[in-house]
Amino acid sequence: MRIVFKMLVALHVSLYRLTRGKFGGKIGSMPVLLLTTTGGKTGRTRTTALSYFEHDGGYVIIGSNGGFVTHPAWFHNLTRNPRAMVEINDRRSEVEAATAGPEKRPQLWARLMELAPGYQAYANKTRREIPIVTLRPVKT
């Protein structure tokens, strides 16, 4: 199943880039960005398509990993190296990631439930707490 999931992600990323977000720029009601992280073990860059919402001048992404029992690889990469690149449509920008802590997470989860209540199904499928990650643009 994971192989199929990885193939679908690669196809999504390719189509998103080819069309500058016109195809694959939404999942349900949520917009999609491409997140490029640096592998914590390999040092290789990896790109995945993720739904997001805007918050306080940055972006919020959710580490649901389709309800799998483990956190997504991109989350592990960001914990080792919080600098990443996002692509939204045809714009690229560098960001700094931070995992929402107990003071911020409930507010962000509530907002997510307003925008995409289907994420609750992922939370119900797993025993892990689904990480919520904020991405702040890096000022150059």
C-alpha positions as CSV (number, residue, x, y, z in Angstrom):
1,M,0.0,0.0,0.0
2,R,2.8,2.4,0.8
3,I,4.3,1.9,-2.7
4,V,1.1,2.9,-4.3
5,F,0.8,5.9,-2.0
6,K,4.3,7.0,-2.9
7,M,3.6,6.6,-6.6
8,L,0.4,8.7,-6.3
9,V,2.3,11.4,-4.4
10,A,5.0,11.5,-7.1
11,L,2.3,11.8,-9.8
12,H,0.6,14.6,-7.9
13,V,3.8,16.5,-7.5
14,S,4.6,16.2,-11.2
15,L,1.2,17.3,-12.4
16,Y,1.1,20.2,-9.9
17,R,4.5,21.5,-11.1
18,L,3.6,21.0,-14.8
19,T,0.4,23.0,-14.4
20,R,1.6,25.4,-11.8
21,G,-1.0,24.2,-9.3
22,K,-4.0,24.3,-11.7
23,F,-4.2,20.5,-11.5
24,G,-3.7,19.1,-8.0
25,G,-3.9,22.5,-6.4
26,K,-6.8,21.4,-4.2
27,I,-7.7,18.3,-2.2
28,G,-11.4,18.6,-1.3
29,S,-11.9,22.0,0.1
30,M,-8.2,22.6,1.0
31,P,-5.6,24.2,-1.2
32,V,-2.3,22.3,-1.8
33,L,1.3,23.3,-1.6
34,L,4.4,21.3,-2.4
35,L,6.8,20.9,0.5
36,T,10.4,20.1,-0.2
37,T,12.4,18.9,2.8
38,T,16.0,17.6,3.3
39,G,16.2,13.9,4.4
40,G,17.4,13.7,7.9
41,K,19.4,10.5,7.2
42,T,20.1,10.7,3.4
43,G,20.5,14.5,2.9
44,R,18.4,14.1,-0.3
45,T,15.6,16.5,-1.0
46,R,12.1,15.1,-1.0
47,T,8.9,16.8,-2.2
48,T,5.4,16.0,-1.3
49,A,2.0,17.6,-1.9
50,L,0.1,18.6,1.2
51,S,-3.1,20.4,1.9
52,Y,-2.7,23.5,4.0
53,F,-4.4,26.6,5.4
54,E,-3.0,30.0,6.0
55,H,-2.5,31.3,9.6
56,D,-0.8,34.4,11.0
57,G,1.2,35.1,7.8
58,G,2.3,31.5,7.4
59,Y,1.0,28.1,6.5
60,V,-0.3,25.2,8.5
61,I,0.2,21.6,7.4
62,I,-1.1,18.4,9.0
63,G,1.0,15.2,9.5
64,S,-2.0,12.8,9.1
65,N,0.0,10.4,6.8
66,G,-3.4,9.0,5.7
67,G,-4.0,7.6,9.2
68,F,-1.0,5.3,9.1
69,V,0.5,4.4,12.5
70,T,3.7,6.4,11.8
71,H,4.4,10.1,11.2
72,P,5.1,11.0,7.6
73,A,8.7,11.1,6.5
74,W,8.5,14.8,5.8
75,F,7.7,15.4,9.5
76,H,10.8,13.5,10.6
77,N,12.8,15.5,8.1
78,L,11.5,18.8,9.4
79,T,12.3,17.8,13.0
80,R,15.9,17.3,12.0
81,N,16.1,20.3,9.6
82,P,13.3,22.8,10.0
83,R,14.3,24.8,6.9
84,A,12.3,23.8,3.8
85,M,10.9,25.1,0.5
86,V,7.2,25.5,-0.3
87,E,5.7,25.9,-3.8
88,I,2.3,27.4,-4.0
89,N,1.1,27.5,-7.6
90,D,4.2,29.1,-9.3
91,R,5.6,30.8,-6.2
92,R,8.5,29.3,-4.3
93,S,9.6,30.4,-0.9
94,E,11.8,29.2,1.9
95,V,10.1,28.5,5.3
96,E,11.0,27.5,8.8
97,A,8.9,24.8,10.4
98,A,7.7,24.4,14.0
99,T,5.5,21.8,15.5
100,A,2.5,23.3,17.2
101,G,2.7,22.7,20.9
102,P,-0.1,22.1,23.5
103,E,-0.9,25.9,23.7
104,K,-1.4,26.3,20.0
105,R,-2.5,22.9,18.7
106,P,-6.1,23.0,19.9
107,Q,-6.8,26.3,18.2
108,L,-5.2,25.0,14.9
109,W,-7.0,21.7,15.1
110,A,-10.3,23.5,15.6
111,R,-9.7,25.6,12.5
112,L,-8.8,22.5,10.5
113,M,-12.1,20.9,11.6
114,E,-13.9,23.9,10.3
115,L,-12.1,23.7,7.0
116,A,-11.8,19.9,6.5
117,P,-13.6,17.8,9.1
118,G,-12.6,14.7,7.2
119,Y,-9.2,14.9,9.0
120,Q,-11.0,13.6,12.1
121,A,-11.3,10.2,10.3
122,Y,-7.5,10.0,10.1
123,A,-7.2,10.9,13.8
124,N,-9.6,8.1,14.6
125,K,-7.6,5.5,12.6
126,T,-4.4,6.0,14.6
127,R,-3.3,6.1,18.2
128,R,-0.6,8.7,17.6
129,E,-1.3,12.4,18.0
130,I,-1.3,13.8,14.5
131,P,1.3,16.6,14.3
132,I,0.3,20.1,13.2
133,V,3.2,22.0,11.7
134,T,3.4,25.8,11.1
135,L,5.6,27.1,8.3
136,R,6.8,30.6,8.6
137,P,8.4,32.4,5.6
138,V,12.1,33.1,6.0
139,K,12.9,36.7,5.5
140,T,16.0,37.2,3.3
